[in-house]
Amino acid sequence: MATQDTQPNTNAPLANLEEWEDFLKERYPENGAVPAKPFQAIDPDKKKEQFRNYESTARPSVREFYRLNHHNQTFDFVQAKKKEFLSFSRREMSIWEALEYLNTLVDDSDPDTDLSQLEHLLQTAEQIRKDGHPRWFILTGLIHDLGKILCLFGEPQWAVVGDTFPVGCAYSDKIVFHNFFSDNPDSQNPAFQTRTGVYSGRCGLDNVNLSWGHDEYLYHIAKDYLPTEALYMIRYHSFYPAHREGEYKHLMNEQDEKMFDWVRAFNPYDLYTKNHEKPKVEQLRPFYEELIAEYFPAKLRW
């Protein structure tokens, strides 16, 4: 990834953030279907659920990304990042200004698309709008990835994106590249390696620390302004071990279980609405600025 003022970071494990999202689409195909073009030859006798291990054939850059993520996302790291970033002392911007700021994150090395970050978000929002969902749902589609501005604040990719998971308790073996957790310092702490760890059963996800990234950051930006359903979509849309694999139910309360229906409803729009047709940004801008003003103040601290 690069900004308009800097050269691409050739030391980054991923060529661009979309490389991680492409891996997600391969690992979690739409509607749970087997991909039309899997990485390996199809055995006609295999069941659908057997096409779930894409780790062995993942690109080296994706493997390195997950290695860094699983090594560095410790309980103490998450606490430190919340303290560092949830003071919101870096910039003051409107939502639309934040979208334009995110747009300075340029995917120079991505050969598959020439669409900007803003255009991708508009594609998501426009499909939600086309399907007749409530206005807050449309707005959630527009802003759900805004937390990726953490990259522009100097955060490495593994601290911005990636499948999220609880820290402070045992790692589910359904987390992608689960074996990389053996190098995480928390794996040597017995207090963090029981089923509930530092939490109590059915304590509710609001009391559970997930790995740090763009989801958690944006949730704290938006939590005073959007409906609960929207906040769950934002905060947990990368929590694939829970909403796609059914893990960590022992930490959820009744509200979590109910609200995860909305997270699952949002997920297809997050992964499967990108195409090469460019949305007309200036034509759509008045609608979305009016929609933003319906829910958010003129300026927010970031």
C-alpha positions in Angstrom: 0.0 0.0 0.0 1.1 3.6 -0.6 -0.1 7.0 0.0 0.0 9.8 -2.5 3.1 11.2 -0.7 5.1 8.1 -0.2 6.4 5.1 -2.2 4.9 1.7 -1.9 6.1 -0.3 1.1 8.0 -3.2 -0.5 8.6 -4.8 2.9 4.8 -5.2 3.5 3.7 -8.8 3.5 0.8 -8.1 1.2 1.1 -6.3 -2.1 -2.2 -4.5 -1.2 -5.0 -4.9 1.3 -7.3 -6.5 -1.3 -4.9 -9.5 -1.4 -6.2 -10.4 2.1 -9.8 -9.9 1.0 -9.2 -12.1 -2.0 -8.0 -14.8 0.3 -11.2 -14.4 2.4 -13.4 -14.9 -0.7 -11.5 -18.1 -1.5 -11.7 -19.4 2.1 -15.3 -18.3 2.7 -17.0 -18.7 -0.7 -20.4 -17.0 -1.1 -23.3 -18.9 0.5 -20.8 -21.5 1.6 -20.4 -22.9 -1.9 -17.3 -24.6 -3.2 -15.4 -22.1 -5.4 -15.8 -22.6 -9.1 -12.0 -22.6 -9.5 -10.4 -24.0 -6.4 -6.7 -24.1 -6.0 -6.5 -27.9 -6.2 -8.1 -30.5 -8.3 -11.6 -31.4 -7.2 -12.4 -34.9 -6.0 -16.0 -35.5 -7.0 -16.6 -37.6 -3.9 -15.5 -34.8 -1.5 -18.1 -33.1 0.5 -18.5 -29.3 0.5 -17.1 -28.8 4.0 -13.9 -30.5 3.0 -13.0 -27.6 0.7 -12.2 -25.4 3.7 -8.4 -25.7 4.0 -6.9 -23.1 1.7 -3.8 -22.5 3.9 -1.4 -24.9 2.2 -1.9 -23.2 -1.2 -2.2 -19.6 0.0 0.3 -17.1 -1.5 3.5 -16.7 0.4 2.6 -13.0 1.1 -0.7 -14.1 2.7 1.0 -16.7 4.8 3.6 -14.1 6.0 0.8 -11.6 6.8 -0.9 -14.2 9.0 2.3 -15.2 10.6 3.0 -11.6 11.7 -0.6 -11.1 12.8 -0.8 -14.2 14.9 2.7 -13.6 16.4 2.1 -10.0 17.4 -1.6 -9.7 18.3 -1.2 -10.4 22.1 -3.5 -9.3 24.9 -1.0 -6.6 26.0 -0.6 -5.4 22.4 -4.4 -4.9 22.1 -4.6 -2.9 25.3 -1.7 -0.7 24.2 -3.3 0.0 20.8 -6.6 0.9 22.4 -4.8 3.3 24.7 -2.8 4.8 21.8 -5.6 5.2 19.2 -8.8 5.6 21.2 -7.7 9.0 22.5 -8.7 10.2 19.0 -6.0 12.9 18.9 -4.7 12.6 15.3 -7.1 14.5 13.1 -10.5 16.1 13.1 -12.6 15.3 10.0 -16.1 14.8 8.8 -17.1 11.3 7.6 -16.8 12.4 3.9 -13.4 14.0 4.6 -12.3 10.7 6.2 -13.5 8.8 3.1 -11.4 11.2 0.9 -8.5 10.7 3.3 -8.8 6.9 3.0 -8.8 7.5 -0.7 -5.1 8.5 -0.5 -4.4 4.8 0.2 -3.4 3.9 -3.3 -3.1 0.3 -4.5 -0.4 1.0 -7.0 0.6 -2.7 -7.2 -2.8 -4.2 -7.7 -3.1 -5.4 -11.3 -6.8 -6.5 -10.9 -8.5 -3.2 -10.2 -8.0 0.5 -10.8 -10.8 1.5 -8.4 -10.2 3.7 -5.4 -11.0 2.9 -1.8 -14.0 5.3 -2.0 -15.3 3.7 -5.1 -15.1 0.2 -3.5 -17.1 1.5 -0.5 -19.7 3.2 -2.8 -20.1 -0.1 -4.6 -20.9 -1.8 -1.3 -23.3 0.9 -0.2 -25.1 1.1 -3.6 -25.8 -2.7 -3.7 -27.2 -2.5 -0.2 -29.3 0.5 -1.3 -30.4 -1.4 -4.4 -31.6 -4.3 -2.3 -33.9 -2.0 -0.3 -32.3 -2.1 3.1 -32.7 0.7 5.8 -30.8 3.9 5.5 -28.5 3.1 8.4 -27.6 -0.2 6.7 -26.6 1.7 3.5 -24.5 4.1 5.6 -22.8 1.2 7.3 -21.8 -0.2 3.9 -20.3 3.1 3.0 -18.2 3.5 6.1 -17.5 0.0 7.3 -13.8 0.0 6.2 -13.0 3.6 7.2 -10.9 2.2 10.0 -8.3 1.3 7.4 -7.0 4.9 7.8 -4.9 3.3 10.5 -2.6 2.4 7.6 -2.2 6.2 7.0 -1.4 6.7 10.7 1.6 4.4 10.2 0.2 1.1 11.4 1.4 -2.2 9.7 -1.0 -4.2 7.7 -1.3 -7.0 10.3 -2.5 -4.4 12.9 -5.2 -3.0 10.5 -6.8 -6.0 8.7 -7.0 -9.7 9.2 -9.6 -12.1 10.6 -10.2 -11.0 14.1 -10.2 -13.3 17.2 -10.4 -13.0 20.9 -7.1 -12.5 22.9 -6.8 -13.6 26.5 -8.3 -17.0 26.0 -7.6 -20.2 24.0 -7.4 -19.9 20.2 -10.0 -21.7 18.3 -8.5 -24.2 15.8 -11.0 -22.8 13.2 -8.9 -19.5 13.1 -7.1 -19.4 9.8 -3.4 -20.4 10.1 -4.0 -21.5 13.6 -0.5 -23.1 13.8 1.1 -19.7 13.8 -0.2 -19.0 17.3 2.6 -21.2 18.6 4.9 -18.2 18.3 2.6 -15.8 20.1 3.9 -15.1 23.6 0.3 -15.5 25.0 0.4 -19.2 24.0 2.9 -19.7 26.9 0.6 -18.0 29.5 -1.7 -20.7 31.1 -4.1 -18.0 32.2 -4.8 -17.1 28.5 -5.1 -20.7 27.3 -8.2 -22.0 28.9 -11.5 -22.0 27.0 -12.7 -18.8 28.7 -9.3 -17.4 29.7 -9.6 -14.1 31.5 -13.3 -13.9 30.8 -16.4 -15.7 32.2 -18.8 -17.9 30.2 -21.6 -15.9 28.4 -20.0 -12.7 29.5 -20.9 -10.9 26.2 -18.6 -9.9 23.4 -18.5 -6.3 24.6 -16.4 -7.6 27.5 -14.1 -9.6 25.3 -10.9 -8.1 23.7 -10.6 -9.0 20.0 -7.4 -8.6 18.0 -6.7 -5.0 17.1 -7.6 -3.6 13.7 -9.9 -1.4 11.6 -13.1 -3.0 12.9 -12.5 -2.1 16.5 -11.2 1.3 15.8 -14.2 2.4 13.7 -16.6 0.9 16.2 -15.3 3.3 18.8 -15.6 6.2 16.3 -19.2 5.4 15.5 -20.6 3.9 18.7 -22.5 7.0 19.8 -24.2 7.6 16.4 -25.5 4.3 14.8 -28.0 1.7 15.7 -26.8 -1.4 17.6 -27.2 -3.6 14.5 -24.9 -1.3 12.5 -22.3 -1.3 15.3 -22.2 -5.1 15.3 -21.7 -5.1 11.6 -18.7 -2.7 11.9 -17.1 -4.3 15.0 -17.5 -7.9 14.0 -17.5 -8.2 10.2 -13.9 -9.6 10.3 -14.7 -12.0 13.2 -14.9 -15.0 10.8 -14.3 -17.6 13.4 -17.6 -16.6 15.0 -19.9 -15.6 12.2 -18.8 -18.1 9.6 -17.4 -21.0 11.8 -19.7 -20.8 14.8 -16.9 -20.5 17.3 -16.8 -18.6 20.7 -20.5 -19.0 21.4 -19.5 -19.7 25.0 -18.5 -16.0 25.3 -21.6 -14.6 23.7 -24.7 -13.4 25.4 -28.3 -13.4 24.0 -27.8 -10.0 22.4 -24.7 -11.1 20.6 -26.4 -14.2 19.2 -29.3 -12.1 18.0 -27.2 -9.4 16.5 -24.9 -11.8 14.7 -27.8 -12.4 12.3 -27.1 -8.9 11.1 -23.4 -9.5 10.8 -24.0 -12.5 8.6 -26.5 -10.5 6.5 -23.8 -7.8 6.0 -21.0 -10.2 5.1 -21.9 -10.9 1.5 -22.0 -7.1 0.8 -18.6 -6.8 2.3 -16.9 -9.4 0.2 -18.9 -9.9 -3.0 -20.0 -6.4 -4.3 -16.7 -5.3 -5.9 -16.7 -5.1 -9.7 -14.9 -3.0 -12.4 -17.8 -0.6 -13.1 -16.9 2.7 -11.5 -19.6 4.4 -9.4 -20.2 8.0 -10.3 -18.8 9.6 -7.1 -19.8 13.2 -7.7 -23.3 12.1 -8.8 -23.8 10.0 -5.7 -22.1 12.4 -3.3 -25.2 14.6 -2.4 -27.2 11.5 -1.4 -24.4 10.2 0.8 -23.6 13.5 2.4 -27.3 13.9 3.3 -27.3 10.4 4.7 -24.1 11.0 6.7 -25.6 14.2 8.2 -28.6 12.3 9.3 -26.5 10.2 11.7 -23.2 12.0 12.3 -22.1 15.4 13.5 -20.2 17.7 11.1 -16.8 16.8 12.5 -15.4 13.8 14.4 -12.1 13.2 16.1 -9.9 10.4 14.7 
